[in-house]
């Protein structure tokens, strides 16, 4: 049954983690905290703040505990920590994250490259992480990665995605994110796969969409996901980031561009476009290069002459 498009959505900004994790510029902890505070000031209420992975694997995230200690706490702001194993979960809990996110890759080959295990192995890890998070009293969400395609195996059958989603749902995630990790999806793919996951997990599990703009289809995919009933979208300030383990990966969809799109469609986000554009320009100075997003350069809809 077709879903009714939402009139309001939640944006999860992933710039502090997904955006910076593979960047050539080493960003100091205090500056990461400033980035997060800028996003909060703009109205973002959920942020993927950091990841609790081995520092040799992702050096940019080596300061996860220090960053969490530096962040001001707001009653209505959720800081998410990415975790890949029980050690990461323990670190995240001790650091005081509000929510964890785990990853299950739908391709065995990519999963082995990314996490050192098969999809079945990642599902077992996710089950353990979900239980540990429940015991600690924090939410646990999971991202289904490579839902639309794998750089090593090619297209991923929709039946495979539905099967992985069904296994993930058994552990009671607060949310399932559907990720186009290598940026190959087009709108009909999104309609099909969101529909397949929704059918298999039922109406009570919230779905999130995570699109990369690698082939310039990310925003078209947002519209398709919105029309399919998705109410939560990942994005990254300036459009920075991308999976460091995916060949030729480019950035996420830009938060400011996403907010412009949704605003013009009449979909409420609660996020200030003007504030985001100012922060995107600040981010360009920080990184020493232009960011992929367009809105900070073009501005919002012109008001015309008085």
Secondary structure, 3 states (H helix, E strand, C coil): CCCCCCCECEEEECHHHHHCCCCCCCCCHHHHHHHHHHHHHHCCCEEEEEEECCCCCCHHHCCHHHHHHHCCCCCCCEEEEEECCHHHHHHHHHHCCCEEEEEEECCHHHHHHHHCCCHHHHHHHHHHHHHHHHHHCCEEEEEEECCCCECCCECCCHHHHHHHHHHHHCCCCCEEEEEECCCCCCHHHHHHHHHHHHHHHCCCCEEEEEEECCCCCHHHHHHHHHHCCCCEEEEEHHHCCCCCCCCCCCCECEHHHHHHHHHHCCCECCCCHHHHHHHHHHHHHHHCCCCCCCHHHHCCCCCCCC
